[in-house]
Every structure is written in C-alpha cells, then in structure tokens.
Amino acid sequence: MAGPGGVMTDEVGVITGELTLRTEVDAAGAVVVWVQYKDAEEWYVVTGGRAQVREPADAAAIHAVVAGILNRPEG
C-alpha cells in the first residue's frame, strides 16, 4: 500500500493505492524496480528505480529495501 503522495513512475507519474512491486535485473545488468496497480496488467518503472549492480543477486536486497520504503499503509 503506497502512502500519502503515492509512488512516482517514469511512464504515468504518481500512482497510489494498493500496488504490486517487482524488482528484476535487465539484460544490461541493471536492477529495475517496477510497480503496478494490484492485479493490473501494466507495469511502470519507479522513478529513480534503476541502478547498476555488481552482482545480480543484489536485486533481492534492493527489493526488500524498496518494499520497506514504499509500503506505508499508515502514512
């Protein structure tokens, strides 16, 4: 659940409400954080959600940190 102000995305600006978060490593070896409205088909890149990593396994740690930051159901 996104807190007040929602989550800024590159494609559509701010999205709010109940969201799904996905973190993956792209073909260039960068971690990309994606978000979607819960149960929707479209995914959006979180603004600032791209980073080069040395190890693809780092994506799991990045996902945990981002989920903790973005999940603010109480504000």
PDB file of N, CA, C, O and CB in Angstrom:
ATOM      1  N   MET A   1       0.859  -1.181   0.000  1.00  0.00           N
ATOM      2  CA  MET A   1       0.000   0.000   0.000  1.00  0.00           C
ATOM      3  C   MET A   1       0.892   1.226   0.000  1.00  0.00           C
ATOM      4  O   MET A   1       1.707   1.417   0.903  1.00  0.00           O
ATOM      5  CB  MET A   1      -0.970   0.008   1.228  1.00  0.00           C
ATOM      6  N   ALA A   2       0.733   2.042  -1.003  1.00  0.00           N
ATOM      7  CA  ALA A   2       1.519   3.280  -1.081  1.00  0.00           C
ATOM      8  C   ALA A   2       0.984   4.286  -0.076  1.00  0.00           C
ATOM      9  O   ALA A   2      -0.224   4.392   0.134  1.00  0.00           O
ATOM     10  CB  ALA A   2       1.484   3.876  -2.517  1.00  0.00           C
ATOM     11  N   GLY A   3       1.875   5.003   0.526  1.00  0.00           N
ATOM     12  CA  GLY A   3       1.481   6.017   1.492  1.00  0.00           C
ATOM     13  C   GLY A   3       1.034   7.296   0.811  1.00  0.00           C
ATOM     14  O   GLY A   3       0.894   7.341  -0.411  1.00  0.00           O
ATOM     15  N   PRO A   4       0.809   8.336   1.602  1.00  0.00           N
ATOM     16  CA  PRO A   4       0.401   9.619   1.045  1.00  0.00           C
ATOM     17  C   PRO A   4       1.398  10.090  -0.017  1.00  0.00           C
ATOM     18  O   PRO A   4       2.611  10.025   0.185  1.00  0.00           O
ATOM     19  CB  PRO A   4       0.272  10.670   2.159  1.00  0.00           C
ATOM     20  N   GLY A   5       0.885  10.550  -1.119  1.00  0.00           N
ATOM     21  CA  GLY A   5       1.753  11.003  -2.205  1.00  0.00           C
ATOM     22  C   GLY A   5       2.027   9.942  -3.232  1.00  0.00           C
ATOM     23  O   GLY A   5       2.466  10.258  -4.338  1.00  0.00           O
ATOM     24  N   GLY A   6       1.777   8.660  -2.896  1.00  0.00           N
ATOM     25  CA  GLY A   6       1.923   7.569  -3.853  1.00  0.00           C
ATOM     26  C   GLY A   6       3.363   7.288  -4.254  1.00  0.00           C
ATOM     27  O   GLY A   6       4.307   7.606  -3.530  1.00  0.00           O
ATOM     28  N   VAL A   7       3.502   6.687  -5.422  1.00  0.00           N
ATOM     29  CA  VAL A   7       4.803   6.308  -5.976  1.00  0.00           C
ATOM     30  C   VAL A   7       4.948   6.959  -7.347  1.00  0.00           C
ATOM     31  O   VAL A   7       4.074   6.805  -8.199  1.00  0.00           O
ATOM     32  CB  VAL A   7       4.951   4.748  -6.075  1.00  0.00           C
ATOM     33  N   MET A   8       6.038   7.682  -7.566  1.00  0.00           N
ATOM     34  CA  MET A   8       6.285   8.335  -8.856  1.00  0.00           C
ATOM     35  C   MET A   8       6.826   7.310  -9.842  1.00  0.00           C
ATOM     36  O   MET A   8       7.731   6.539  -9.522  1.00  0.00           O
ATOM     37  CB  MET A   8       7.279   9.526  -8.703  1.00  0.00           C
ATOM     38  N   THR A   9       6.263   7.311 -11.042  1.00  0.00           N
ATOM     39  CA  THR A   9       6.727   6.419 -12.107  1.00  0.00           C
ATOM     40  C   THR A   9       7.183   7.234 -13.301  1.00  0.00           C
ATOM     41  O   THR A   9       6.758   8.373 -13.494  1.00  0.00           O
ATOM     42  CB  THR A   9       5.617   5.432 -12.524  1.00  0.00           C
ATOM     43  N   ASP A  10       8.058   6.630 -14.105  1.00  0.00           N
ATOM     44  CA  ASP A  10       8.555   7.315 -15.296  1.00  0.00           C
ATOM     45  C   ASP A  10       7.469   7.487 -16.353  1.00  0.00           C
ATOM     46  O   ASP A  10       7.449   8.487 -17.071  1.00  0.00           O
ATOM     47  CB  ASP A  10       9.727   6.552 -15.884  1.00  0.00           C
ATOM     48  N   GLU A  11       6.574   6.521 -16.449  1.00  0.00           N
ATOM     49  CA  GLU A  11       5.619   6.495 -17.561  1.00  0.00           C
ATOM     50  C   GLU A  11       4.353   7.307 -17.326  1.00  0.00           C
ATOM     51  O   GLU A  11       3.885   7.991 -18.236  1.00  0.00           O
ATOM     52  CB  GLU A  11       5.239   5.090 -17.849  1.00  0.00           C
ATOM     53  N   VAL A  12       3.787   7.243 -16.118  1.00  0.00           N
ATOM     54  CA  VAL A  12       2.475   7.858 -15.890  1.00  0.00           C
ATOM     55  C   VAL A  12       2.420   8.796 -14.693  1.00  0.00           C
ATOM     56  O   VAL A  12       1.338   9.232 -14.300  1.00  0.00           O
ATOM     57  CB  VAL A  12       1.456   6.793 -15.711  1.00  0.00           C
ATOM     58  N   GLY A  13       3.567   9.111 -14.113  1.00  0.00           N
ATOM     59  CA  GLY A  13       3.561   9.975 -12.938  1.00  0.00           C
ATOM     60  C   GLY A  13       3.224   9.191 -11.684  1.00  0.00           C
ATOM     61  O   GLY A  13       3.611   8.031 -11.544  1.00  0.00           O
ATOM     62  N   VAL A  14       2.503   9.825 -10.776  1.00  0.00           N
ATOM     63  CA  VAL A  14       2.213   9.229  -9.468  1.00  0.00           C
ATOM     64  C   VAL A  14       1.084   8.218  -9.566  1.00  0.00           C
ATOM     65  O   VAL A  14       0.059   8.469 -10.199  1.00  0.00           O
ATOM     66  CB  VAL A  14       1.854  10.314  -8.450  1.00  0.00           C
ATOM     67  N   ILE A  15       1.289   7.061  -8.925  1.00  0.00           N
ATOM     68  CA  ILE A  15       0.193   6.107  -8.748  1.00  0.00           C
ATOM     69  C   ILE A  15       0.047   5.863  -7.255  1.00  0.00           C
ATOM     70  O   ILE A  15       1.019   5.926  -6.504  1.00  0.00           O
ATOM     71  CB  ILE A  15       0.456   4.759  -9.529  1.00  0.00           C
ATOM     72  N   THR A  16      -1.184   5.583  -6.835  1.00  0.00           N
ATOM     73  CA  THR A  16      -1.488   5.444  -5.414  1.00  0.00           C
ATOM     74  C   THR A  16      -2.303   4.185  -5.168  1.00  0.00           C
ATOM     75  O   THR A  16      -2.731   3.511  -6.105  1.00  0.00           O
ATOM     76  CB  THR A  16      -2.241   6.676  -4.898  1.00  0.00           C
ATOM     77  N   GLY A  17      -2.509   3.885  -3.912  1.00  0.00           N
ATOM     78  CA  GLY A  17      -3.375   2.776  -3.540  1.00  0.00           C
ATOM     79  C   GLY A  17      -2.626   1.480  -3.354  1.00  0.00           C
ATOM     80  O   GLY A  17      -1.438   1.472  -3.034  1.00  0.00           O
ATOM     81  N   GLU A  18      -3.338   0.375  -3.560  1.00  0.00           N
ATOM     82  CA  GLU A  18      -2.763  -0.951  -3.378  1.00  0.00           C
ATOM     83  C   GLU A  18      -1.967  -1.324  -4.630  1.00  0.00           C
ATOM     84  O   GLU A  18      -2.519  -1.392  -5.728  1.00  0.00           O
ATOM     85  CB  GLU A  18      -3.872  -2.006  -3.088  1.00  0.00           C
ATOM     86  N   LEU A  19      -0.678  -1.563  -4.455  1.00  0.00           N
ATOM     87  CA  LEU A  19       0.235  -1.772  -5.574  1.00  0.00           C
ATOM     88  C   LEU A  19       0.991  -3.085  -5.431  1.00  0.00           C
ATOM     89  O   LEU A  19       1.077  -3.659  -4.345  1.00  0.00           O
ATOM     90  CB  LEU A  19       1.217  -0.611  -5.681  1.00  0.00           C
ATOM     91  N   THR A  20       1.535  -3.544  -6.549  1.00  0.00           N
ATOM     92  CA  THR A  20       2.423  -4.705  -6.579  1.00  0.00           C
ATOM     93  C   THR A  20       3.791  -4.207  -7.019  1.00  0.00           C
ATOM     94  O   THR A  20       3.896  -3.383  -7.928  1.00  0.00           O
ATOM     95  CB  THR A  20       1.882  -5.837  -7.541  1.00  0.00           C
ATOM     96  N   LEU A  21       4.843  -4.710  -6.370  1.00  0.00           N
ATOM     97  CA  LEU A  21       6.213  -4.298  -6.648  1.00  0.00           C
ATOM     98  C   LEU A  21       6.988  -5.468  -7.226  1.00  0.00           C
ATOM     99  O   LEU A  21       6.862  -6.599  -6.754  1.00  0.00           O
ATOM    100  CB  LEU A  21       6.900  -3.767  -5.373  1.00  0.00           C
ATOM    101  N   ARG A  22       7.787  -5.198  -8.244  1.00  0.00           N
ATOM    102  CA  ARG A  22       8.647  -6.223  -8.859  1.00  0.00           C
ATOM    103  C   ARG A  22      10.026  -5.622  -9.066  1.00  0.00           C
ATOM    104  O   ARG A  22      10.153  -4.474  -9.490  1.00  0.00           O
ATOM    105  CB  ARG A  22       8.050  -6.739 -10.220  1.00  0.00           C
ATOM    106  N   THR A  23      11.057  -6.400  -8.768  1.00  0.00           N
ATOM    107  CA  THR A  23      12.434  -5.967  -8.969  1.00  0.00           C
ATOM    108  C   THR A  23      13.134  -7.029  -9.791  1.00  0.00           C
ATOM    109  O   THR A  23      13.077  -8.214  -9.461  1.00  0.00           O
ATOM    110  CB  THR A  23      13.168  -5.725  -7.610  1.00  0.00           C
ATOM    111  N   GLU A  24      13.799  -6.609 -10.868  1.00  0.00           N
ATOM    112  CA  GLU A  24      14.471  -7.585 -11.725  1.00  0.00           C
ATOM    113  C   GLU A  24      15.767  -7.002 -12.267  1.00  0.00           C
ATOM    114  O   GLU A  24      15.995  -5.794 -12.206  1.00  0.00           O
ATOM    115  CB  GLU A  24      13.553  -8.019 -12.882  1.00  0.00           C
ATOM    116  N   VAL A  25      16.604  -7.871 -12.795  1.00  0.00           N
ATOM    117  CA  VAL A  25      17.850  -7.457 -13.426  1.00  0.00           C
ATOM    118  C   VAL A  25      17.636  -7.505 -14.933  1.00  0.00           C
ATOM    119  O   VAL A  25      17.210  -8.530 -15.466  1.00  0.00           O
ATOM    120  CB  VAL A  25      19.055  -8.369 -12.986  1.00  0.00           C
ATOM    121  N   ASP A  26      17.931  -6.391 -15.631  1.00  0.00           N
ATOM    122  CA  ASP A  26      17.731  -6.366 -17.080  1.00  0.00           C
ATOM    123  C   ASP A  26      18.949  -6.941 -17.811  1.00  0.00           C
ATOM    124  O   ASP A  26      19.925  -7.349 -17.183  1.00  0.00           O
ATOM    125  CB  ASP A  26      17.456  -4.928 -17.556  1.00  0.00           C
ATOM    126  N   ALA A  27      18.881  -6.966 -19.120  1.00  0.00           N
ATOM    127  CA  ALA A  27      19.937  -7.565 -19.947  1.00  0.00           C
ATOM    128  C   ALA A  27      21.279  -6.853 -19.798  1.00  0.00           C
ATOM    129  O   ALA A  27      22.328  -7.452 -20.034  1.00  0.00           O
ATOM    130  CB  ALA A  27      19.521  -7.550 -21.404  1.00  0.00           C
ATOM    131  N   ALA A  28      21.251  -5.574 -19.406  1.00  0.00           N
ATOM    132  CA  ALA A  28      22.484  -4.801 -19.240  1.00  0.00           C
ATOM    133  C   ALA A  28      23.076  -4.952 -17.838  1.00  0.00           C
ATOM    134  O   ALA A  28      24.110  -4.358 -17.534  1.00  0.00           O
ATOM    135  CB  ALA A  28      22.218  -3.331 -19.529  1.00  0.00           C
ATOM    136  N   GLY A  29      22.427  -5.741 -16.989  1.00  0.00           N
ATOM    137  CA  GLY A  29      22.927  -5.952 -15.636  1.00  0.00           C
ATOM    138  C   GLY A  29      22.482  -4.904 -14.636  1.00  0.00           C
ATOM    139  O   GLY A  29      23.056  -4.800 -13.551  1.00  0.00           O
ATOM    140  N   ALA A  30      21.468  -4.126 -14.984  1.00  0.00           N
ATOM    141  CA  ALA A  30      20.942  -3.115 -14.066  1.00  0.00           C
ATOM    142  C   ALA A  30      19.708  -3.653 -13.358  1.00  0.00           C
ATOM    143  O   ALA A  30      18.907  -4.377 -13.949  1.00  0.00           O
ATOM    144  CB  ALA A  30      20.606  -1.806 -14.820  1.00  0.00           C
ATOM    145  N   VAL A  31      19.564  -3.299 -12.107  1.00  0.00           N
ATOM    146  CA  VAL A  31      18.341  -3.617 -11.372  1.00  0.00           C
ATOM    147  C   VAL A  31      17.294  -2.582 -11.764  1.00  0.00           C
ATOM    148  O   VAL A  31      17.577  -1.386 -11.824  1.00  0.00           O
ATOM    149  CB  VAL A  31      18.582  -3.630  -9.810  1.00  0.00           C
ATOM    150  N   VAL A  32      16.082  -3.059 -12.031  1.00  0.00           N
ATOM    151  CA  VAL A  32      14.969  -2.174 -12.373  1.00  0.00           C
ATOM    152  C   VAL A  32      13.817  -2.494 -11.425  1.00  0.00           C
ATOM    153  O   VAL A  32      13.434  -3.654 -11.272  1.00  0.00           O
ATOM    154  CB  VAL A  32      14.535  -2.343 -13.881  1.00  0.00           C
ATOM    155  N   VAL A  33      13.266  -1.455 -10.789  1.00  0.00           N
ATOM    156  CA  VAL A  33      12.135  -1.616  -9.880  1.00  0.00           C
ATOM    157  C   VAL A  33      10.871  -1.187 -10.613  1.00  0.00           C
ATOM    158  O   VAL A  33      10.781  -0.070 -11.124  1.00  0.00           O
ATOM    159  CB  VAL A  33      12.334  -0.788  -8.565  1.00  0.00           C
ATOM    160  N   TRP A  34       9.903  -2.086 -10.657  1.00  0.00           N
ATOM    161  CA  TRP A  34       8.637  -1.863 -11.346  1.00  0.00           C
ATOM    162  C   TRP A  34       7.499  -1.852 -10.337  1.00  0.00           C
ATOM    163  O   TRP A  34       7.604  -2.457  -9.270  1.00  0.00           O
ATOM    164  CB  TRP A  34       8.397  -2.945 -12.423  1.00  0.00           C
ATOM    165  N   VAL A  35       6.407  -1.162 -10.674  1.00  0.00           N
ATOM    166  CA  VAL A  35       5.227  -1.137  -9.826  1.00  0.00           C
ATOM    167  C   VAL A  35       3.993  -1.197 -10.723  1.00  0.00           C
ATOM    168  O   VAL A  35       4.016  -0.735 -11.864  1.00  0.00           O
ATOM    169  CB  VAL A  35       5.207   0.136  -8.919  1.00  0.00           C
ATOM    170  N   GLN A  36       2.927  -1.768 -10.193  1.00  0.00           N
ATOM    171  CA  GLN A  36       1.656  -1.804 -10.921  1.00  0.00           C
ATOM    172  C   GLN A  36       0.523  -1.687  -9.924  1.00  0.00           C
ATOM    173  O   GLN A  36       0.680  -1.993  -8.742  1.00  0.00           O
ATOM    174  CB  GLN A  36       1.519  -3.108 -11.764  1.00  0.00           C
ATOM    175  N   TYR A  37      -0.630  -1.238 -10.419  1.00  0.00           N
ATOM    176  CA  TYR A  37      -1.822  -1.322  -9.595  1.00  0.00           C
ATOM    177  C   TYR A  37      -2.100  -2.797  -9.363  1.00  0.00           C
ATOM    178  O   TYR A  37      -1.958  -3.601 -10.284  1.00  0.00           O
ATOM    179  CB  TYR A  37      -3.046  -0.599 -10.263  1.00  0.00           C
ATOM    180  N   LYS A  38      -2.494  -3.166  -8.153  1.00  0.00           N
ATOM    181  CA  LYS A  38      -2.722  -4.568  -7.827  1.00  0.00           C
ATOM    182  C   LYS A  38      -3.665  -5.199  -8.856  1.00  0.00           C
ATOM    183  O   LYS A  38      -4.731  -4.663  -9.159  1.00  0.00           O
ATOM    184  CB  LYS A  38      -3.302  -4.707  -6.400  1.00  0.00           C
ATOM    185  N   ASP A  39      -3.247  -6.340  -9.377  1.00  0.00           N
ATOM    186  CA  ASP A  39      -3.997  -7.146 -10.345  1.00  0.00           C
ATOM    187  C   ASP A  39      -4.146  -6.516 -11.728  1.00  0.00           C
ATOM    188  O   ASP A  39      -4.905  -7.027 -12.551  1.00  0.00           O
ATOM    189  CB  ASP A  39      -5.347  -7.424  -9.802  1.00  0.00           C
ATOM    190  N   ALA A  40      -3.439  -5.415 -12.002  1.00  0.00           N
ATOM    191  CA  ALA A  40      -3.478  -4.806 -13.335  1.00  0.00           C
ATOM    192  C   ALA A  40      -2.468  -5.505 -14.239  1.00  0.00           C
ATOM    193  O   ALA A  40      -1.641  -6.283 -13.764  1.00  0.00           O
ATOM    194  CB  ALA A  40      -3.181  -3.277 -13.260  1.00  0.00           C
ATOM    195  N   GLU A  41      -2.531  -5.236 -15.518  1.00  0.00           N
ATOM    196  CA  GLU A  41      -1.588  -5.825 -16.463  1.00  0.00           C
ATOM    197  C   GLU A  41      -0.365  -4.946 -16.697  1.00  0.00           C
ATOM    198  O   GLU A  41       0.727  -5.460 -16.943  1.00  0.00           O
ATOM    199  CB  GLU A  41      -2.278  -6.090 -17.777  1.00  0.00           C
ATOM    200  N   GLU A  42      -0.534  -3.626 -16.623  1.00  0.00           N
ATOM    201  CA  GLU A  42       0.544  -2.699 -16.940  1.00  0.00           C
ATOM    202  C   GLU A  42       1.515  -2.542 -15.773  1.00  0.00           C
ATOM    203  O   GLU A  42       1.110  -2.446 -14.614  1.00  0.00           O
ATOM    204  CB  GLU A  42      -0.029  -1.344 -17.326  1.00  0.00           C
ATOM    205  N   TRP A  43       2.799  -2.518 -16.104  1.00  0.00           N
ATOM    206  CA  TRP A  43       3.859  -2.264 -15.128  1.00  0.00           C
ATOM    207  C   TRP A  43       4.531  -0.947 -15.481  1.00  0.00           C
ATOM    208  O   TRP A  43       4.640  -0.595 -16.656  1.00  0.00           O
ATOM    209  CB  TRP A  43       4.899  -3.433 -15.096  1.00  0.00           C
ATOM    210  N   TYR A  44       4.985  -0.212 -14.456  1.00  0.00           N
ATOM    211  CA  TYR A  44       5.642   1.069 -14.647  1.00  0.00           C
ATOM    212  C   TYR A  44       6.962   1.079 -13.878  1.00  0.00           C
ATOM    213  O   TYR A  44       7.055   0.512 -12.789  1.00  0.00           O
ATOM    214  CB  TYR A  44       4.726   2.232 -14.190  1.00  0.00           C
ATOM    215  N   VAL A  45       7.975   1.720 -14.440  1.00  0.00           N
ATOM    216  CA  VAL A  45       9.265   1.835 -13.766  1.00  0.00           C
ATOM    217  C   VAL A  45       9.162   2.925 -12.698  1.00  0.00           C
ATOM    218  O   VAL A  45       8.719   4.041 -12.974  1.00  0.00           O
ATOM    219  CB  VAL A  45      10.411   2.154 -14.786  1.00  0.00           C
ATOM    220  N   VAL A  46       9.576   2.585 -11.483  1.00  0.00           N
ATOM    221  CA  VAL A  46       9.609   3.569 -10.398  1.00  0.00           C
ATOM    222  C   VAL A  46      10.688   4.599 -10.734  1.00  0.00           C
ATOM    223  O   VAL A  46      11.819   4.238 -11.060  1.00  0.00           O
ATOM    224  CB  VAL A  46       9.887   2.882  -9.002  1.00  0.00           C
ATOM    225  N   THR A  47      10.336   5.869 -10.654  1.00  0.00           N
ATOM    226  CA  THR A  47      11.297   6.924 -10.939  1.00  0.00           C
ATOM    227  C   THR A  47      12.499   6.778 -10.003  1.00  0.00           C
ATOM    228  O   THR A  47      12.344   6.694  -8.784  1.00  0.00           O
ATOM    229  CB  THR A  47      10.642   8.325 -10.786  1.00  0.00           C
ATOM    230  N   GLY A  48      13.686   6.750 -10.585  1.00  0.00           N
ATOM    231  CA  GLY A  48      14.906   6.524  -9.806  1.00  0.00           C
ATOM    232  C   GLY A  48      15.136   5.063  -9.484  1.00  0.00           C
ATOM    233  O   GLY A  48      16.039   4.725  -8.718  1.00  0.00           O
ATOM    234  N   GLY A  49      14.320   4.192 -10.067  1.00  0.00           N
ATOM    235  CA  GLY A  49      14.360   2.765  -9.746  1.00  0.00           C
ATOM    236  C   GLY A  49      15.242   1.932 -10.654  1.00  0.00           C
ATOM    237  O   GLY A  49      14.960   0.754 -10.874  1.00  0.00           O
ATOM    238  N   ARG A  50      16.296   2.513 -11.182  1.00  0.00           N
ATOM    239  CA  ARG A  50      17.275   1.773 -11.991  1.00  0.00           C
ATOM    240  C   ARG A  50      18.661   1.985 -11.385  1.00  0.00           C
ATOM    241  O   ARG A  50      19.032   3.103 -11.027  1.00  0.00           O
ATOM    242  CB  ARG A  50      17.243   2.239 -13.498  1.00  0.00           C
ATOM    243  N   ALA A  51      19.417   0.893 -11.275  1.00  0.00           N
ATOM    244  CA  ALA A  51      20.772   1.011 -10.732  1.00  0.00           C
ATOM    245  C   ALA A  51      21.628  -0.134 -11.241  1.00  0.00           C
ATOM    246  O   ALA A  51      21.175  -1.277 -11.317  1.00  0.00           O
ATOM    247  CB  ALA A  51      20.750   1.023  -9.186  1.00  0.00           C
ATOM    248  N   GLN A  52      22.857   0.176 -11.587  1.00  0.00           N
ATOM    249  CA  GLN A  52      23.821  -0.874 -11.954  1.00  0.00           C
ATOM    250  C   GLN A  52      24.249  -1.590 -10.681  1.00  0.00           C
ATOM    251  O   GLN A  52      24.461  -0.955  -9.649  1.00  0.00           O
ATOM    252  CB  GLN A  52      25.069  -0.275 -12.711  1.00  0.00           C
ATOM    253  N   VAL A  53      24.374  -2.891 -10.752  1.00  0.00           N
ATOM    254  CA  VAL A  53      24.847  -3.676  -9.614  1.00  0.00           C
ATOM    255  C   VAL A  53      25.985  -4.571 -10.066  1.00  0.00           C
ATOM    256  O   VAL A  53      26.084  -4.920 -11.242  1.00  0.00           O
ATOM    257  CB  VAL A  53      23.701  -4.518  -8.997  1.00  0.00           C
ATOM    258  N   ARG A  54      26.834  -4.936  -9.137  1.00  0.00           N
ATOM    259  CA  ARG A  54      27.950  -5.830  -9.468  1.00  0.00           C
ATOM    260  C   ARG A  54      27.492  -7.272  -9.543  1.00  0.00           C
ATOM    261  O   ARG A  54      27.974  -8.049 -10.367  1.00  0.00           O
ATOM    262  CB  ARG A  54      29.070  -5.696  -8.439  1.00  0.00           C
ATOM    263  N   GLU A  55      26.550  -7.621  -8.667  1.00  0.00           N
ATOM    264  CA  GLU A  55      26.050  -8.989  -8.605  1.00  0.00           C
ATOM    265  C   GLU A  55      24.543  -8.995  -8.797  1.00  0.00           C
ATOM    266  O   GLU A  55      23.841  -8.268  -8.094  1.00  0.00           O
ATOM    267  CB  GLU A  55      26.428  -9.653  -7.267  1.00  0.00           C
ATOM    268  N   PRO A  56      24.019  -9.794  -9.729  1.00  0.00           N
ATOM    269  CA  PRO A  56      22.566  -9.877  -9.906  1.00  0.00           C
ATOM    270  C   PRO A  56      21.828 -10.270  -8.631  1.00  0.00           C
ATOM    271  O   PRO A  56      20.671  -9.893  -8.443  1.00  0.00           O
ATOM    272  CB  PRO A  56      22.243 -10.867 -10.993  1.00  0.00           C
ATOM    273  N   ALA A  57      22.489 -11.023  -7.756  1.00  0.00           N
ATOM    274  CA  ALA A  57      21.852 -11.438  -6.502  1.00  0.00           C
ATOM    275  C   ALA A  57      21.519 -10.244  -5.608  1.00  0.00           C
ATOM    276  O   ALA A  57      20.700 -10.367  -4.698  1.00  0.00           O
ATOM    277  CB  ALA A  57      22.760 -12.409  -5.750  1.00  0.00           C
ATOM    278  N   ASP A  58      22.147  -9.085  -5.855  1.00  0.00           N
ATOM    279  CA  ASP A  58      21.857  -7.885  -5.078  1.00  0.00           C
ATOM    280  C   ASP A  58      20.421  -7.411  -5.276  1.00  0.00           C
ATOM    281  O   ASP A  58      19.910  -6.638  -4.465  1.00  0.00           O
ATOM    282  CB  ASP A  58      22.822  -6.775  -5.456  1.00  0.00           C
ATOM    283  N   ALA A  59      19.770  -7.859  -6.328  1.00  0.00           N
ATOM    284  CA  ALA A  59      18.392  -7.442  -6.611  1.00  0.00           C
ATOM    285  C   ALA A  59      17.452  -7.792  -5.460  1.00  0.00           C
ATOM    286  O   ALA A  59      16.532  -7.027  -5.171  1.00  0.00           O
ATOM    287  CB  ALA A  59      17.895  -8.095  -7.903  1.00  0.00           C
ATOM    288  N   ALA A  60      17.658  -8.919  -4.804  1.00  0.00           N
ATOM    289  CA  ALA A  60      16.781  -9.316  -3.698  1.00  0.00           C
ATOM    290  C   ALA A  60      16.885  -8.334  -2.531  1.00  0.00           C
ATOM    291  O   ALA A  60      15.873  -7.971  -1.933  1.00  0.00           O
ATOM    292  CB  ALA A  60      17.130 -10.736  -3.223  1.00  0.00           C
ATOM    293  N   ALA A  61      18.093  -7.909  -2.212  1.00  0.00           N
ATOM    294  CA  ALA A  61      18.279  -6.943  -1.122  1.00  0.00           C
ATOM    295  C   ALA A  61      17.675  -5.590  -1.490  1.00  0.00           C
ATOM    296  O   ALA A  61      17.055  -4.934  -0.653  1.00  0.00           O
ATOM    297  CB  ALA A  61      19.776  -6.782  -0.790  1.00  0.00           C
ATOM    298  N   ILE A  62      17.856  -5.180  -2.729  1.00  0.00           N
ATOM    299  CA  ILE A  62      17.284  -3.910  -3.190  1.00  0.00           C
ATOM    300  C   ILE A  62      15.768  -3.968  -3.114  1.00  0.00           C
ATOM    301  O   ILE A  62      15.133  -3.005  -2.684  1.00  0.00           O
ATOM    302  CB  ILE A  62      17.739  -3.590  -4.634  1.00  0.00           C
ATOM    303  N   HIS A  63      15.182  -5.082  -3.526  1.00  0.00           N
ATOM    304  CA  HIS A  63      13.728  -5.249  -3.473  1.00  0.00           C
ATOM    305  C   HIS A  63      13.226  -5.104  -2.029  1.00  0.00           C
ATOM    306  O   HIS A  63      12.237  -4.415  -1.780  1.00  0.00           O
ATOM    307  CB  HIS A  63      13.318  -6.628  -4.052  1.00  0.00           C
ATOM    308  N   ALA A  64      13.901  -5.747  -1.096  1.00  0.00           N
ATOM    309  CA  ALA A  64      13.478  -5.678   0.308  1.00  0.00           C
ATOM    310  C   ALA A  64      13.519  -4.242   0.830  1.00  0.00           C
ATOM    311  O   ALA A  64      12.607  -3.814   1.537  1.00  0.00           O
ATOM    312  CB  ALA A  64      14.369  -6.579   1.179  1.00  0.00           C
ATOM    313  N   VAL A  65      14.562  -3.506   0.490  1.00  0.00           N
ATOM    314  CA  VAL A  65      14.684  -2.118   0.945  1.00  0.00           C
ATOM    315  C   VAL A  65      13.593  -1.252   0.311  1.00  0.00           C
ATOM    316  O   VAL A  65      12.941  -0.470   1.003  1.00  0.00           O
ATOM    317  CB  VAL A  65      16.086  -1.554   0.602  1.00  0.00           C
ATOM    318  N   VAL A  66      13.396  -1.389  -0.989  1.00  0.00           N
ATOM    319  CA  VAL A  66      12.386  -0.580  -1.682  1.00  0.00           C
ATOM    320  C   VAL A  66      10.991  -0.904  -1.157  1.00  0.00           C
ATOM    321  O   VAL A  66      10.189   0.004  -0.941  1.00  0.00           O
ATOM    322  CB  VAL A  66      12.450  -0.818  -3.208  1.00  0.00           C
ATOM    323  N   ALA A  67      10.693  -2.175  -0.949  1.00  0.00           N
ATOM    324  CA  ALA A  67       9.381  -2.560  -0.406  1.00  0.00           C
ATOM    325  C   ALA A  67       9.162  -1.924   0.964  1.00  0.00           C
ATOM    326  O   ALA A  67       8.067  -1.448   1.264  1.00  0.00           O
ATOM    327  CB  ALA A  67       9.263  -4.101  -0.302  1.00  0.00           C
ATOM    328  N   GLY A  68      10.193  -1.917   1.785  1.00  0.00           N
ATOM    329  CA  GLY A  68      10.073  -1.294   3.092  1.00  0.00           C
ATOM    330  C   GLY A  68       9.832   0.205   3.029  1.00  0.00           C
ATOM    331  O   GLY A  68       9.088   0.757   3.839  1.00  0.00           O
ATOM    332  N   ILE A  69      10.463   0.855   2.069  1.00  0.00           N
ATOM    333  CA  ILE A  69      10.291   2.304   1.907  1.00  0.00           C
ATOM    334  C   ILE A  69       8.900   2.637   1.351  1.00  0.00           C
ATOM    335  O   ILE A  69       8.246   3.570   1.818  1.00  0.00           O
ATOM    336  CB  ILE A  69      11.384   2.871   0.976  1.00  0.00           C
ATOM    337  N   LEU A  70       8.459   1.874   0.359  1.00  0.00           N
ATOM    338  CA  LEU A  70       7.205   2.202  -0.326  1.00  0.00           C
ATOM    339  C   LEU A  70       5.964   1.733   0.427  1.00  0.00           C
ATOM    340  O   LEU A  70       4.892   2.309   0.243  1.00  0.00           O
ATOM    341  CB  LEU A  70       7.207   1.598  -1.702  1.00  0.00           C
ATOM    342  N   ASN A  71       6.073   0.719   1.257  1.00  0.00           N
ATOM    343  CA  ASN A  71       4.906   0.195   1.964  1.00  0.00           C
ATOM    344  C   ASN A  71       4.658   1.032   3.215  1.00  0.00           C
ATOM    345  O   ASN A  71       5.257   0.808   4.266  1.00  0.00           O
ATOM    346  CB  ASN A  71       5.105  -1.304   2.334  1.00  0.00           C
ATOM    347  N   ARG A  72       3.757   2.000   3.070  1.00  0.00           N
ATOM    348  CA  ARG A  72       3.443   2.903   4.176  1.00  0.00           C
ATOM    349  C   ARG A  72       1.915   2.999   4.349  1.00  0.00           C
ATOM    350  O   ARG A  72       1.337   4.065   4.136  1.00  0.00           O
ATOM    351  CB  ARG A  72       4.061   4.317   3.924  1.00  0.00           C
ATOM    352  N   PRO A  73       1.268   1.903   4.729  1.00  0.00           N
ATOM    353  CA  PRO A  73      -0.196   1.924   4.797  1.00  0.00           C
ATOM    354  C   PRO A  73      -0.759   2.910   5.814  1.00  0.00           C
ATOM    355  O   PRO A  73      -1.904   3.344   5.690  1.00  0.00           O
ATOM    356  CB  PRO A  73      -0.696   0.557   5.119  1.00  0.00           C
ATOM    357  N   GLU A  74       0.032   3.263   6.812  1.00  0.00           N
ATOM    358  CA  GLU A  74      -0.431   4.205   7.830  1.00  0.00           C
ATOM    359  C   GLU A  74       0.010   5.622   7.565  1.00  0.00           C
ATOM    360  O   GLU A  74      -0.304   6.532   8.333  1.00  0.00           O
ATOM    361  CB  GLU A  74       0.052   3.782   9.176  1.00  0.00           C
ATOM    362  N   GLY A  75       0.756   5.820   6.456  1.00  0.00           N
ATOM    363  CA  GLY A  75       1.232   7.168   6.123  1.00  0.00           C
ATOM    364  C   GLY A  75       2.615   7.318   6.522  1.00  0.00           C
ATOM    365  O   GLY A  75       3.202   8.382   6.329  1.00  0.00           O
TER     366      GLY A  75
END
